Amino acid sequence: MIELVQLVKRFGDLTAVNELSLTVGRGEFFAVLGPNAAGKTTTIKMLSGLIKPSSGQARIAGFDVQTQPMEARRRMAYVPDFPFLYDKLTPAEFLRFTGQLFRMDEAAIVKGSHELVARFNLEAYLKKSIEGLSHGTRQRVAIVSALLHDPEVIILDEPMVGLDPHHARVLKDILKEKTRLGMTVFISTHQLSVAEEMADRIGIIHHGRLVALGNKEELRRQSGVDGALESVFLALTMAEANLLSDHTHAPTSKPQ
């Protein structure tokens, strides 16, 4: 459902994403981990079609995000860490607008909204202006709007930011339910507990490169650490940092 092929993004002299190749299957819950500035959000923005790669390809359900954007976007949803909503609308208006963008009929919008709004406890906010809502409530509205058209692929960048423990649990439960029905989940998070609990596979990005990939047991073998995901993550990223440091400071031979 998701294919990244030799994906590269450069910003001037900085290579934010460096020849990243990855396939995520139908119904898979895939988590991306990495330190700050590792390239996670840049990868997600290329996958979502928000920025153009310097080279390489990103595909959703077989459709190239750059050359077939409408077909790709029709099959996906994207929830950024700080979602953009139309502040002058109410949540009810925003959900109807989102459903219409995806060509849902009114009955489907009403039915889908009712079920998701109830699960995220948004009933009391439906007729309030979005600009007056808290960050956590806005986040819940964004998540509901992303799930409304039942996408084949959902991409989430730090979705738990702003959610209280109850609604974080609701989101986890819904995402697991959806993967069992065939939805592909691609999530970036700094919360290692989320990846450890939820992910079928985990990818670790560091300095724009995919430095480790696999389920928790496979990552433990790659790291040589038989412990919690936090210890595995630290071992893998520190090893990569040391390799880069050794390469950067390696002595060069002098001409004779």
Buried (B, 14 or more C-beta within 10 A) or exposed (E): BBBBBEBBBBEEEEBBBBBBEBEBEEBBBBBBBBBEEBBBBBBBBBBBBEBEBBEBBBBBBEBBBBEBEEBBBBBBBBBBBEBEBEEEBBBBBBBBEBBEEBEBEEEBBBEBBEEBBEBBEBEEBBEBEBEEBEEBBBBBBBBBBBBBBBBBBBBBBBBBBBBEEEBBEBBBEBBEEBBEEEBBBBBBBBBBEBBBEBBBBBBBBBBBBBBBBBEBEEBBEBBEBEEBBEBBBBBBBEBBBEEEEEEEEEEEEEEE
